[in-house]
Amino acid sequence: MRVTIHQPQFMPWLGYLDKVDQADLFLILDTVQFKKNEWQNRNRIRTSQGWQWLTVPVLQQFGQRIDDVLINPTAIWKVQHLRALEMHYARAPYLDHYLPQLRELYTRPWTKLSDLNKVTVQWLLKAYGILTPVRCASEFNAREEPTDRLIDLCRAVGAAEYLAGAGAERYMDKPRFEASGIRLERQTFQHPSYRQIYEPFEANLSALDLLLLQGPEALETLRHARLVRHGVTTA
């Protein structure tokens, strides 16, 4: 069984979904430290000026685990996010299809960031048609050192192979991981190019961008880029 593991991001990008799509099981790493000014409480959407952040305001203390981070209850962010999506994706073919689902998601009484992120991740996976089962790292006992944590989680779910992201060398002790008997593979992500609402093309946005533009065809676009990356051509 091939497993991949990643922190819960807010409305993650296509590379995140691509990695999950290649795994037999996805573990949401909800037991690690919150990283400020990264992707755990924000992501980007396309605008006529390039892009803008959709940010979830949080009440965070240094060193706090992501599953303990609270959303700021006094900030007006839900209405701002929905307004931005409605304005910038007004001409997107599938906005009307997904907007009611997004409104329902946003209007829930969120308290913890990790709970919100888990739902946005799973909502995007379902919307794309990615069927990989999802579990949380907090369900299992694992050591805190990064490489030990991955080894423990992989063993806990019976993984024979671990699919790591492109930045794995920054946090993994590769020889020690491979000595555990679990095969290590690295994701090689090819970002698809597609027609957006505005030109020129802007990469590395939230996966919402491709979804609102292509709907049920979004997963085919994502997978086709992977085939091209590996030199596979389709008729």
Residue frames as a rotation matrix with the C-alpha (Angstrom) as fourth column:
MET 1
0.574 0.819 0.000 0.00
0.819 -0.574 0.000 0.00
0.000 0.000 -1.000 0.00
ARG 2
-0.490 -0.696 0.524 1.24
0.694 -0.676 -0.249 3.46
0.528 0.241 0.814 -0.91
VAL 3
0.443 0.571 -0.691 0.65
0.878 -0.431 0.207 6.19
-0.180 -0.698 -0.693 1.67
THR 4
-0.355 -0.536 0.766 1.15
0.499 -0.802 -0.329 9.93
0.790 0.265 0.552 1.50
ILE 5
0.170 0.276 -0.946 1.08
0.976 -0.183 0.122 12.35
-0.140 -0.944 -0.300 4.41
HIS 6
-0.533 -0.346 0.772 0.64
0.493 -0.869 -0.049 16.12
0.688 0.355 0.633 4.53
GLN 7
-0.872 0.211 -0.441 -0.40
0.281 -0.522 -0.806 18.90
-0.400 -0.827 0.396 6.89
PRO 8
0.082 0.965 0.251 -4.00
0.947 0.003 -0.322 20.09
-0.311 0.264 -0.913 6.58
GLN 9
-0.923 -0.384 -0.027 -3.95
0.344 -0.854 0.391 23.09
-0.173 0.352 0.920 4.26
PHE 10
-0.102 0.894 -0.436 -6.74
0.061 -0.432 -0.900 25.55
-0.993 -0.118 -0.011 3.58
MET 11
0.836 0.524 -0.164 -8.23
-0.149 -0.071 -0.986 25.05
-0.529 0.849 0.019 0.10
PRO 12
0.059 -0.983 0.173 -4.96
0.053 0.177 0.983 23.45
-0.997 -0.049 0.063 -1.10
TRP 13
-0.021 -0.224 -0.974 -3.32
-0.886 -0.448 0.122 23.73
-0.464 0.865 -0.189 -4.51
LEU 14
0.699 0.378 -0.607 -3.24
-0.683 0.605 -0.409 21.21
0.213 0.700 0.681 -7.34
GLY 15
-0.249 -0.876 -0.413 0.07
-0.568 0.477 -0.671 19.66
0.785 0.068 -0.616 -6.30
TYR 16
-0.635 0.133 0.761 -1.52
-0.717 0.265 -0.645 18.65
-0.287 -0.955 -0.073 -3.00
LEU 17
0.426 0.889 0.167 -4.44
-0.701 0.441 -0.560 16.93
-0.572 0.121 0.811 -4.75
ASP 18
0.447 -0.341 -0.827 -2.11
-0.708 0.429 -0.560 15.30
0.546 0.836 -0.050 -7.27
LYS 19
-0.657 -0.747 0.105 -0.16
-0.630 0.467 -0.620 13.65
0.414 -0.474 -0.777 -4.47
VAL 20
-0.369 0.614 0.698 -3.30
-0.633 0.383 -0.672 12.36
-0.680 -0.690 0.247 -2.76
ASP 21
0.576 0.661 -0.481 -4.60
-0.785 0.283 -0.551 11.06
-0.228 0.694 0.682 -6.09
GLN 22
0.111 -0.636 -0.763 -1.51
-0.650 0.534 -0.540 8.85
0.752 0.556 -0.354 -6.45
ALA 23
-0.785 -0.438 0.438 -1.85
-0.603 0.379 -0.702 7.24
0.142 -0.815 -0.561 -3.01
ASP 24
-0.415 0.626 -0.660 -3.88
0.303 0.779 0.548 4.35
0.858 0.027 -0.513 -1.60
LEU 25
0.443 0.513 -0.735 -4.29
0.882 -0.106 0.458 6.21
0.157 -0.852 -0.500 1.69
PHE 26
-0.115 -0.425 0.898 -3.87
0.163 -0.900 -0.405 9.84
0.980 0.100 0.173 2.69
LEU 27
0.107 0.061 -0.992 -2.97
0.990 0.086 0.112 10.77
0.093 -0.994 -0.051 6.25
ILE 28
0.552 0.112 0.826 -3.69
0.112 -0.992 0.060 14.34
0.826 0.060 -0.560 7.30
LEU 29
-0.283 -0.793 -0.540 -0.79
0.761 0.157 -0.629 15.36
0.584 -0.589 0.559 9.51
ASP 30
0.429 0.632 0.645 -2.76
0.080 -0.738 0.670 17.28
0.900 -0.236 -0.368 12.12
THR 31
0.848 -0.128 -0.515 -0.25
0.530 0.234 0.815 16.83
0.016 -0.964 0.266 14.96
VAL 32
-0.149 -0.975 0.163 2.57
0.970 -0.176 -0.169 19.15
0.194 0.132 0.972 13.85
GLN 33
-0.393 -0.118 -0.912 3.39
0.555 -0.821 -0.133 22.76
-0.734 -0.558 0.388 14.60
PHE 34
0.730 0.672 0.126 1.41
0.570 -0.497 -0.654 25.53
-0.377 0.549 -0.746 12.93
LYS 35
-0.434 -0.874 0.220 3.46
0.846 -0.311 0.433 27.47
-0.310 0.374 0.874 10.39
LYS 36
0.298 0.519 -0.802 2.67
0.279 -0.850 -0.446 31.15
-0.913 -0.091 -0.398 10.14
ASN 37
0.226 -0.113 -0.968 2.52
-0.702 -0.708 -0.081 32.83
-0.676 0.697 -0.239 6.72
GLU 38
-0.910 -0.405 0.092 2.41
-0.221 0.659 0.719 29.56
-0.352 0.633 -0.689 4.80
TRP 39
-0.688 0.612 -0.390 -0.53
-0.397 0.132 0.908 27.54
0.607 0.780 0.152 3.46
GLN 40
-0.815 0.350 -0.463 -2.24
0.549 0.722 -0.421 26.28
0.187 -0.597 -0.780 6.58
ASN 41
-0.178 0.812 -0.556 -4.57
0.638 -0.335 -0.693 29.25
-0.749 -0.478 -0.459 6.94
ARG 42
0.218 0.285 -0.933 -4.57
-0.466 -0.810 -0.356 30.79
-0.858 0.512 -0.043 3.48
ASN 43
-0.250 -0.352 0.902 -4.47
0.721 0.554 0.416 30.16
-0.647 0.754 0.115 -0.25
ARG 44
-0.698 -0.189 -0.691 -4.66
-0.203 -0.872 0.445 32.11
-0.687 0.451 0.570 -3.48
ILE 45
0.260 0.761 0.595 -7.34
0.664 0.306 -0.682 32.74
-0.701 0.572 -0.426 -6.11
ARG 46
-0.561 -0.445 0.698 -7.12
0.827 -0.317 0.464 34.40
0.015 0.838 0.546 -9.54
THR 47
0.327 0.626 -0.707 -8.08
0.457 -0.760 -0.462 38.04
-0.827 -0.172 -0.535 -10.01
SER 48
0.895 0.045 0.445 -7.81
0.426 -0.388 -0.818 40.58
0.136 0.921 -0.366 -12.81
GLN 49
0.712 -0.663 0.230 -4.73
-0.686 -0.727 0.027 41.95
0.150 -0.177 -0.973 -11.02
GLY 50
-0.394 -0.840 -0.372 -3.02
-0.683 0.539 -0.493 38.57
0.615 0.060 -0.786 -10.75
TRP 51
-0.117 0.389 -0.914 -4.05
0.482 0.827 0.290 36.85
0.868 -0.406 -0.284 -7.53
GLN 52
-0.080 0.091 0.993 -5.17
-0.758 -0.652 -0.001 37.52
0.648 -0.752 0.121 -3.97
TRP 53
-0.948 -0.280 -0.147 -5.11
-0.097 0.699 -0.708 35.65
0.302 -0.657 -0.690 -0.67
LEU 54
0.397 0.918 0.015 -8.08
-0.304 0.116 0.946 34.00
0.866 -0.381 0.325 0.94
THR 55
-0.671 -0.742 0.014 -6.90
-0.166 0.132 -0.977 34.10
0.723 -0.658 -0.212 4.55
VAL 56
0.481 0.728 -0.489 -8.49
0.391 0.321 0.863 32.54
0.785 -0.606 -0.130 7.61
PRO 57
0.006 -0.496 0.868 -7.61
-0.610 -0.690 -0.390 34.78
0.793 -0.527 -0.306 10.61
VAL 58
0.353 0.048 -0.934 -6.32
0.443 0.871 0.212 32.78
0.824 -0.489 0.286 13.57
LEU 59
0.693 -0.214 0.689 -5.45
-0.692 -0.467 0.551 33.18
0.203 -0.858 -0.472 17.23
GLN 60
0.750 -0.487 -0.447 -2.08
0.286 0.848 -0.446 31.48
0.596 0.207 0.776 17.34
GLN 61
0.789 -0.568 0.233 0.75
-0.484 -0.342 0.806 31.19
-0.378 -0.749 -0.545 19.82
PHE 62
0.105 -0.846 -0.522 4.34
-0.936 0.094 -0.340 30.40
0.337 0.524 -0.782 18.90
GLY 63
-0.832 -0.552 0.050 5.01
-0.547 0.803 -0.239 26.67
0.092 -0.226 -0.970 18.85
GLN 64
-0.156 0.872 0.464 1.34
-0.670 0.252 -0.698 25.75
-0.726 -0.420 0.545 18.93
ARG 65
-0.783 -0.028 0.622 0.19
0.310 0.848 0.429 22.57
-0.539 0.529 -0.656 17.21
ILE 66
-0.908 0.413 -0.074 -2.09
-0.279 -0.461 0.843 23.08
0.314 0.785 0.533 14.26
ASP 67
-0.305 0.848 -0.433 -4.88
0.492 0.529 0.692 21.06
0.816 -0.002 -0.578 15.86
ASP 68
-0.176 0.215 -0.961 -4.90
0.946 -0.231 -0.225 23.56
-0.270 -0.949 -0.162 18.74
VAL 69
-0.966 -0.251 -0.056 -5.02
0.222 -0.925 0.310 26.74
-0.130 0.287 0.949 16.63
LEU 70
-0.108 0.977 -0.184 -8.30
0.699 -0.057 -0.713 28.63
-0.707 -0.206 -0.676 16.94
ILE 71
-0.313 0.155 0.937 -9.97
0.800 -0.489 0.348 30.74
0.512 0.858 0.029 14.29
ASN 72
-0.983 -0.063 -0.171 -10.44
0.142 -0.852 -0.505 34.39
-0.114 -0.521 0.846 15.31
PRO 73
-0.327 0.941 0.081 -14.20
0.927 0.337 -0.163 34.63
-0.181 0.022 -0.983 16.06
THR 74
0.159 0.390 -0.907 -14.27
0.324 -0.888 -0.325 38.43
-0.933 -0.242 -0.267 15.73
ALA 75
-0.727 -0.520 -0.448 -12.94
-0.246 -0.412 0.878 38.60
-0.641 0.748 0.172 12.17
ILE 76
0.449 0.886 -0.111 -15.32
-0.346 0.058 -0.936 38.87
-0.824 0.459 0.333 9.22
TRP 77
-0.570 -0.797 -0.198 -13.63
-0.554 0.196 0.809 36.47
-0.606 0.571 -0.554 6.82
LYS 78
-0.446 0.435 0.782 -16.38
0.505 0.844 -0.182 34.12
-0.739 0.313 -0.596 5.62
VAL 79
0.654 0.742 -0.147 -18.36
0.354 -0.473 -0.807 36.84
-0.668 0.476 -0.572 3.85
GLN 80
0.300 -0.632 -0.714 -15.16
-0.692 -0.660 0.294 38.28
-0.657 0.406 -0.635 2.39
HIS 81
-0.697 -0.574 0.430 -14.10
-0.171 0.715 0.678 34.94
-0.697 0.399 -0.597 0.93
LEU 82
-0.124 0.739 0.662 -17.47
0.753 0.505 -0.422 34.24
-0.646 0.446 -0.619 -0.65
ARG 83
0.728 0.374 -0.574 -17.70
0.004 -0.840 -0.542 37.78
-0.685 0.392 -0.614 -2.03
ALA 84
-0.129 -0.875 -0.467 -14.24
-0.709 -0.248 0.660 37.43
-0.694 0.417 -0.588 -3.59
LEU 85
-0.724 -0.106 0.682 -15.14
0.244 0.885 0.397 34.10
-0.646 0.454 -0.614 -5.20
GLU 86
0.278 0.921 0.273 -18.42
0.712 -0.007 -0.702 35.44
-0.645 0.390 -0.657 -6.56
MET 87
0.664 -0.045 -0.747 -16.75
-0.297 -0.932 -0.207 38.56
-0.687 0.360 -0.632 -7.95
HIS 88
-0.198 -0.897 -0.395 -13.61
-0.790 -0.092 0.606 37.10
-0.580 0.433 -0.691 -9.50
TYR 89
-0.932 -0.114 0.344 -15.22
0.061 0.887 0.458 33.88
-0.357 0.447 -0.820 -10.78
ALA 90
-0.133 0.950 -0.284 -18.49
-0.417 -0.313 -0.853 35.40
-0.899 0.005 0.437 -11.97
ARG 91
0.311 0.210 -0.927 -17.75
-0.950 0.031 -0.311 34.13
-0.036 0.977 0.209 -15.50
ALA 92
-0.781 -0.597 0.184 -16.51
-0.600 0.799 0.047 30.70
-0.175 -0.073 -0.982 -14.40
PRO 93
-0.424 0.653 -0.628 -18.70
-0.518 0.394 0.759 27.99
0.743 0.647 0.171 -15.98
TYR 94
-0.111 0.352 -0.930 -19.11
0.460 0.847 0.265 25.99
0.881 -0.398 -0.256 -12.77
LEU 95
-0.903 -0.198 0.382 -19.42
-0.196 -0.602 -0.774 28.74
0.383 -0.774 0.505 -10.16
ASP 96
-0.131 0.948 0.290 -23.18
-0.929 -0.219 0.298 28.31
0.346 -0.230 0.910 -9.89
HIS 97
0.388 0.242 -0.889 -22.76
-0.123 0.970 0.210 24.55
0.914 0.028 0.406 -9.45
TYR 98
-0.167 -0.605 -0.779 -20.30
0.694 0.489 -0.528 24.71
0.700 -0.629 0.338 -6.56
LEU 99
-0.608 -0.134 0.782 -21.23
-0.242 -0.907 -0.344 28.01
0.756 -0.398 0.520 -4.90
PRO 100
0.483 0.819 0.309 -24.13
-0.588 0.042 0.808 26.57
0.649 -0.572 0.502 -2.85
GLN 101
0.671 -0.313 -0.672 -21.78
0.532 0.835 0.143 23.90
0.516 -0.453 0.727 -1.46
LEU 102
-0.443 -0.886 0.140 -19.15
0.570 -0.399 -0.719 26.51
0.692 -0.238 0.681 -0.65
ARG 103
-0.217 0.445 0.869 -21.72
-0.544 -0.794 0.271 28.70
0.811 -0.414 0.414 1.08
GLU 104
0.814 0.544 -0.204 -22.83
-0.181 0.571 0.800 25.77
0.552 -0.614 0.564 3.22
LEU 105
0.279 -0.808 -0.519 -19.22
0.790 0.500 -0.354 24.97
0.546 -0.311 0.778 4.09
TYR 106
-0.590 -0.588 0.553 -18.40
0.256 -0.787 -0.562 28.56
0.765 -0.190 0.615 5.02
THR 107
-0.016 0.675 0.738 -21.49
-0.597 -0.598 0.534 29.11
0.802 -0.432 0.413 7.15
ARG 108
0.482 0.116 -0.869 -20.70
0.489 0.787 0.376 26.26
0.727 -0.606 0.323 9.55
PRO 109
0.915 -0.084 0.394 -19.64
-0.346 -0.666 0.661 27.42
0.207 -0.741 -0.638 13.04
TRP 110
0.433 -0.831 -0.348 -15.90
0.404 0.524 -0.750 26.80
0.806 0.184 0.563 12.74
THR 111
0.978 -0.182 0.100 -13.76
-0.166 -0.397 0.902 27.03
-0.124 -0.900 -0.419 15.88
LYS 112
0.252 -0.930 0.267 -10.52
0.002 0.276 0.961 25.20
-0.968 -0.242 0.072 15.08
LEU 113
0.087 -0.332 -0.939 -8.44
-0.911 -0.408 0.059 25.77
-0.403 0.851 -0.338 11.96
SER 114
-0.858 -0.506 0.091 -7.56
-0.433 0.806 0.404 22.11
-0.278 0.307 -0.910 11.54
ASP 115
-0.308 0.831 0.462 -11.25
0.387 0.553 -0.738 21.13
-0.869 -0.049 -0.492 11.47
LEU 116
0.550 0.472 -0.690 -11.93
-0.357 -0.614 -0.704 23.68
-0.755 0.633 -0.169 8.75
ASN 117
-0.199 -0.737 -0.646 -8.90
-0.938 -0.049 0.344 22.58
-0.285 0.674 -0.681 6.74
LYS 118
-0.809 -0.072 0.583 -9.78
-0.045 0.997 0.060 18.90
-0.586 0.023 -0.810 6.93
VAL 119
0.157 0.961 0.227 -13.22
0.382 0.153 -0.912 19.64
-0.911 0.230 -0.343 5.56
THR 120
0.532 0.020 -0.846 -11.96
-0.633 -0.654 -0.414 21.88
-0.562 0.756 -0.335 2.75
VAL 121
-0.603 -0.784 -0.146 -9.42
-0.723 0.459 0.516 19.20
-0.337 0.417 -0.844 1.76
GLN 122
-0.714 0.350 0.607 -12.02
0.297 0.936 -0.190 16.46
-0.634 0.045 -0.772 1.72
TRP 123
0.404 0.865 -0.298 -14.55
0.063 -0.352 -0.934 18.67
-0.912 0.359 -0.197 -0.06
LEU 124
0.167 -0.425 -0.890 -12.05
-0.904 -0.425 0.034 19.38
-0.393 0.799 -0.455 -2.84
LEU 125
-0.842 -0.488 0.227 -11.11
-0.386 0.841 0.379 15.70
-0.376 0.232 -0.897 -3.14
LYS 126
-0.294 0.823 0.485 -14.77
0.468 0.567 -0.678 14.75
-0.833 0.028 -0.552 -3.48
ALA 127
0.520 0.510 -0.685 -15.48
-0.265 -0.667 -0.697 17.56
-0.812 0.544 -0.212 -5.95
TYR 128
-0.165 -0.686 -0.708 -12.57
-0.956 -0.065 0.286 16.41
-0.242 0.724 -0.646 -8.12
GLY 129
0.782 0.489 -0.386 -13.60
-0.565 0.818 -0.109 12.78
0.262 0.303 0.916 -7.85
ILE 130
-0.325 -0.923 -0.207 -10.45
-0.560 0.364 -0.744 11.66
0.762 -0.126 -0.635 -6.02
LEU 131
0.611 0.754 -0.241 -11.47
-0.361 0.537 0.763 8.56
0.704 -0.379 0.600 -4.06
THR 132
-0.365 -0.842 -0.397 -8.36
0.104 0.387 -0.916 8.02
0.925 -0.375 -0.053 -1.91
PRO 133
0.571 0.563 -0.598 -9.39
0.635 0.159 0.756 7.23
0.520 -0.811 -0.267 1.70
VAL 134
-0.095 -0.533 0.841 -8.44
-0.224 -0.812 -0.540 9.90
0.970 -0.240 -0.042 4.26
ARG 135
0.591 0.199 -0.782 -7.46
0.707 0.338 0.621 9.45
0.388 -0.920 0.059 7.90
CYS 136
0.744 -0.294 0.600 -5.80
-0.407 -0.912 0.058 11.68
0.530 -0.287 -0.798 10.48
ALA 137
-0.199 -0.926 -0.321 -2.37
-0.044 0.336 -0.941 11.24
0.979 -0.173 -0.108 12.05
SER 138
-0.453 0.060 0.890 -3.91
-0.838 -0.371 -0.401 12.05
0.306 -0.927 0.218 15.44
GLU 139
0.689 0.715 -0.113 -5.59
-0.656 0.683 0.320 8.63
0.306 -0.146 0.941 15.35
PHE 140
0.687 -0.515 -0.512 -2.20
0.370 0.855 -0.364 6.94
0.625 0.061 0.778 15.80
ASN 141
0.816 -0.543 -0.199 0.72
0.058 -0.265 0.962 7.00
-0.576 -0.797 -0.185 18.22
ALA 142
0.631 -0.655 0.416 3.90
0.606 0.082 -0.791 8.38
0.484 0.751 0.449 16.63
ARG 143
-0.022 -0.752 -0.659 7.16
0.906 -0.295 0.305 9.92
-0.424 -0.590 0.687 17.76
GLU 144
0.706 0.364 -0.608 7.72
0.237 -0.930 -0.281 13.66
-0.667 0.054 -0.743 17.26
GLU 145
-0.357 -0.870 -0.340 11.00
-0.198 -0.286 0.938 13.68
-0.913 0.402 -0.070 15.32
PRO 146
0.098 0.559 -0.823 10.00
-0.884 -0.331 -0.330 14.15
-0.457 0.760 0.462 11.65
THR 147
-0.402 -0.286 -0.870 11.54
-0.747 0.651 0.132 11.01
0.529 0.703 -0.476 10.16
ASP 148
-0.998 0.060 0.028 10.54
0.027 0.761 -0.648 8.86
-0.060 -0.646 -0.761 13.13
ARG 149
-0.348 0.931 -0.114 7.01
-0.438 -0.269 -0.858 10.24
-0.829 -0.249 0.501 12.90
LEU 150
0.070 0.352 -0.933 6.70
-0.997 0.043 -0.059 9.24
0.020 0.935 0.354 9.24
ILE 151
-0.729 -0.396 -0.558 8.09
-0.398 0.909 -0.124 5.77
0.556 0.132 -0.821 9.90
ASP 152
-0.905 0.396 0.158 5.68
0.012 0.395 -0.919 5.24
-0.426 -0.829 -0.362 12.80
LEU 153
-0.094 0.928 -0.360 2.66
-0.659 -0.329 -0.676 6.43
-0.746 0.174 0.643 10.83
CYS 154
-0.109 -0.006 -0.994 3.52
-0.930 0.353 0.100 4.33
0.350 0.936 -0.044 7.81
ARG 155
-0.906 -0.264 -0.330 3.96
-0.138 0.924 -0.358 1.25
0.399 -0.279 -0.874 9.98
ALA 156
-0.731 0.659 0.177 0.72
-0.242 -0.007 -0.970 1.96
-0.638 -0.752 0.164 11.85
VAL 157
0.260 0.881 -0.396 -1.31
-0.731 -0.089 -0.677 1.75
-0.632 0.466 0.620 8.64
GLY 158
0.333 -0.173 0.927 0.70
0.271 0.959 0.082 -1.08
-0.903 0.224 0.367 7.05
ALA 159
0.841 -0.026 -0.540 2.30
-0.465 -0.545 -0.698 1.00
-0.276 0.838 -0.470 4.30
ALA 160
0.517 -0.706 0.485 4.88
0.721 0.664 0.197 -0.60
-0.461 0.248 0.852 2.04
GLU 161
-0.341 -0.573 0.745 5.62
0.886 -0.461 0.051 2.67
0.314 0.678 0.665 0.25
TYR 162
0.189 0.339 -0.921 5.62
0.627 -0.764 -0.152 6.36
-0.755 -0.549 -0.357 1.16
LEU 163
0.155 -0.058 0.986 5.05
0.893 -0.418 -0.165 9.06
0.422 0.907 -0.013 -1.47
ALA 164
-0.098 -0.322 -0.942 6.89
0.756 -0.639 0.140 12.19
-0.647 -0.698 0.306 -0.34
GLY 165
0.911 0.403 -0.089 6.50
0.285 -0.769 -0.572 15.73
-0.299 0.495 -0.816 -1.63
ALA 166
0.639 -0.669 0.380 9.18
0.354 -0.183 -0.917 17.64
0.683 0.721 0.120 -3.50
GLY 167
0.285 -0.532 0.798 10.52
-0.639 -0.725 -0.256 19.25
0.715 -0.437 -0.546 -0.32
ALA 168
0.929 0.198 -0.313 11.12
0.048 0.773 0.632 15.96
0.367 -0.603 0.709 1.51
GLU 169
0.147 -0.966 -0.212 14.88
0.659 0.256 -0.708 16.47
0.738 -0.036 0.674 1.70
ARG 170
-0.232 -0.209 0.950 14.33
-0.357 -0.890 -0.283 19.41
0.905 -0.405 0.131 4.07
TYR 171
0.152 0.395 0.906 12.76
-0.978 -0.073 0.196 17.33
0.144 -0.916 0.376 6.81
MET 172
0.960 0.279 -0.009 13.59
-0.277 0.956 0.094 13.66
0.035 -0.088 0.996 6.15
ASP 173
-0.137 -0.947 0.291 16.60
-0.785 0.283 0.552 11.55
-0.605 -0.152 -0.782 7.00
LYS 174
0.403 0.407 -0.820 16.42
-0.893 0.369 -0.255 9.52
0.199 0.835 0.512 3.79
PRO 175
-0.458 -0.610 -0.646 18.91
-0.460 0.785 -0.415 6.74
0.761 0.107 -0.640 4.71
ARG 176
-0.930 0.124 0.346 17.23
-0.288 0.339 -0.895 6.17
-0.228 -0.933 -0.280 8.08
PHE 177
0.026 0.995 -0.095 13.78
-0.836 -0.030 -0.549 6.15
-0.549 0.093 0.831 6.50
GLU 178
0.298 0.061 -0.952 14.79
-0.813 0.540 -0.220 3.66
0.501 0.840 0.211 3.80
ALA 179
-0.765 -0.622 -0.167 16.46
-0.410 0.670 -0.619 1.47
0.497 -0.405 -0.767 6.46
SER 180
-0.475 0.668 0.572 13.01
-0.707 0.097 -0.700 1.06
-0.523 -0.737 0.427 8.02
GLY 181
-0.778 0.134 0.614 12.01
0.347 0.906 0.243 -1.15
-0.524 0.402 -0.751 5.09
ILE 182
0.384 0.916 -0.116 9.45
0.454 -0.297 -0.840 1.28
-0.804 0.270 -0.530 3.70
ARG 183
-0.236 -0.460 0.856 10.04
0.971 -0.069 0.231 2.24
-0.047 0.885 0.463 0.08
LEU 184
-0.044 0.129 -0.991 10.44
0.280 -0.950 -0.136 5.97
-0.959 -0.283 0.006 -0.50
GLU 185
-0.184 0.029 0.982 9.19
0.978 -0.098 0.186 7.70
0.102 0.995 -0.010 -3.64
ARG 186
-0.643 -0.060 -0.764 9.10
0.253 -0.957 -0.139 11.41
-0.723 -0.282 0.631 -4.45
GLN 187
0.480 0.859 0.181 6.29
0.600 -0.171 -0.782 13.20
-0.641 0.483 -0.597 -6.18
THR 188
-0.807 -0.590 0.016 7.25
0.409 -0.539 0.736 14.87
-0.425 0.601 0.677 -9.45
PHE 189
0.124 0.972 -0.198 4.44
0.584 -0.233 -0.778 17.33
-0.802 -0.019 -0.597 -10.09
GLN 190
-0.837 -0.237 0.494 3.73
0.546 -0.438 0.714 18.87
0.047 0.867 0.496 -13.47
HIS 191
-0.457 0.696 -0.554 1.42
0.066 -0.594 -0.802 21.85
-0.887 -0.403 0.226 -13.12
PRO 192
-0.113 0.469 0.876 -1.28
0.962 0.271 -0.021 21.77
-0.247 0.841 -0.482 -15.81
SER 193
-0.919 -0.067 -0.389 -1.80
-0.038 -0.966 0.255 24.80
-0.393 0.249 0.885 -17.99
TYR 194
-0.321 0.893 0.317 -5.42
0.944 0.330 0.026 25.70
-0.081 0.307 -0.948 -18.75
ARG 195
-0.431 0.246 0.868 -7.57
0.320 -0.858 0.402 28.66
0.844 0.451 0.291 -19.76
GLN 196
-0.604 0.185 -0.775 -8.30
0.761 -0.154 -0.630 30.86
-0.236 -0.971 -0.048 -16.75
ILE 197
0.504 0.841 -0.198 -10.73
0.774 -0.541 -0.329 33.73
-0.384 0.013 -0.923 -16.32
TYR 198
0.857 -0.298 -0.420 -7.90
-0.355 -0.933 -0.061 36.21
-0.374 0.201 -0.905 -16.88
GLU 199
0.666 -0.724 0.178 -4.64
0.661 0.463 -0.591 36.12
0.346 0.511 0.787 -18.83
PRO 200
-0.160 -0.485 -0.860 -1.75
-0.691 0.677 -0.253 35.44
0.705 0.554 -0.443 -18.63
PHE 201
0.499 0.364 -0.786 -1.83
0.136 0.864 0.486 32.06
0.856 -0.349 0.382 -16.91
GLU 202
-0.026 -0.429 0.903 -1.16
-0.905 -0.374 -0.203 32.11
0.425 -0.822 -0.378 -13.16
ALA 203
-0.038 -0.077 -0.996 0.06
0.051 0.996 -0.079 28.84
0.998 -0.054 -0.034 -11.62
ASN 204
-0.725 -0.408 -0.555 0.04
0.459 0.315 -0.831 27.60
0.514 -0.857 -0.041 -8.01
LEU 205
-0.448 0.684 0.575 -3.43
-0.742 -0.644 0.187 28.77
0.498 -0.343 0.796 -7.06
SER 206
-0.408 0.470 0.783 -5.95
-0.562 0.547 -0.621 26.97
-0.719 -0.693 0.041 -4.89
ALA 207
-0.934 0.100 0.342 -7.44
0.288 0.778 0.558 23.94
-0.210 0.620 -0.756 -6.64
LEU 208
0.002 0.955 -0.296 -10.69
0.386 -0.274 -0.881 25.91
-0.922 -0.113 -0.370 -6.54
ASP 209
-0.231 -0.139 -0.963 -9.49
-0.621 -0.741 0.256 27.75
-0.749 0.657 0.085 -9.64
LEU 210
-0.912 -0.156 -0.378 -9.41
-0.398 0.551 0.733 24.74
0.094 0.820 -0.565 -11.96
LEU 211
-0.737 0.674 0.050 -12.55
0.591 0.678 -0.437 23.26
-0.329 -0.292 -0.898 -10.38
LEU 212
-0.011 0.784 -0.620 -14.69
0.146 -0.613 -0.777 26.36
-0.989 -0.099 -0.108 -10.96
LEU 213
-0.244 -0.162 -0.956 -13.50
-0.824 -0.484 0.293 26.53
-0.511 0.860 -0.015 -14.55
GLN 214
-0.608 -0.145 -0.781 -13.71
-0.673 0.616 0.410 22.87
0.421 0.775 -0.472 -15.57
GLY 215
0.282 0.826 0.488 -15.94
-0.958 0.267 0.101 21.12
-0.047 -0.496 0.867 -13.04
PRO 216
0.800 0.134 0.585 -16.06
-0.238 0.966 0.104 17.34
-0.551 -0.223 0.805 -13.66
GLU 217
0.861 -0.504 0.069 -13.22
0.256 0.312 -0.915 17.61
0.440 0.805 0.397 -16.21
ALA 218
0.646 -0.629 0.434 -10.77
-0.735 -0.666 0.128 19.09
0.208 -0.401 -0.892 -13.70
LEU 219
0.472 -0.477 0.742 -9.39
-0.352 0.669 0.654 15.73
-0.808 -0.570 0.148 -12.58
GLU 220
0.749 -0.188 0.636 -8.72
0.612 0.564 -0.555 14.67
-0.254 0.804 0.537 -16.16
THR 221
0.787 -0.470 0.399 -6.72
-0.132 -0.761 -0.635 17.87
0.602 0.447 -0.662 -16.69
LEU 222
0.508 -0.590 0.627 -4.71
-0.835 -0.158 0.527 17.21
-0.212 -0.791 -0.573 -13.53
ARG 223
0.477 -0.292 0.829 -3.99
0.018 0.946 0.323 13.60
-0.879 -0.140 0.457 -14.46
HIS 224
0.901 -0.141 0.409 -3.14
0.424 0.093 -0.901 14.43
0.089 0.986 0.144 -18.07
ALA 225
0.653 -0.701 0.286 -0.36
-0.650 -0.713 -0.265 16.76
0.389 -0.013 -0.921 -16.89
ARG 226
0.316 -0.518 0.795 1.03
-0.642 0.500 0.581 13.86
-0.698 -0.694 -0.174 -14.85
LEU 227
0.684 -0.020 0.729 1.01
0.419 0.829 -0.370 11.57
-0.597 0.558 0.576 -17.89
VAL 228
0.884 -0.387 0.264 2.82
0.039 -0.500 -0.865 14.20
0.467 0.775 -0.427 -19.95
ARG 229
0.510 -0.712 0.483 5.39
-0.859 -0.393 0.328 14.58
-0.044 -0.582 -0.812 -17.16
HIS 230
0.119 -0.435 0.893 6.10
-0.344 0.825 0.448 10.85
-0.931 -0.360 -0.051 -17.34
GLY 231
-0.695 -0.500 -0.517 6.27
-0.604 0.015 0.797 10.80
-0.391 0.866 -0.312 -21.13
VAL 232
-0.596 0.586 0.548 2.94
0.576 0.788 -0.216 9.01
-0.559 0.187 -0.808 -21.62
THR 233
-0.863 0.346 -0.368 0.84
-0.496 -0.717 0.489 10.19
-0.095 0.605 0.791 -24.54
THR 234
-0.372 0.826 0.424 -2.85
0.275 0.535 -0.799 9.59
-0.887 -0.180 -0.426 -25.05
ALA 235
-0.739 0.146 0.658 -4.76
0.669 0.043 0.742 9.40
0.080 0.988 -0.129 -28.27
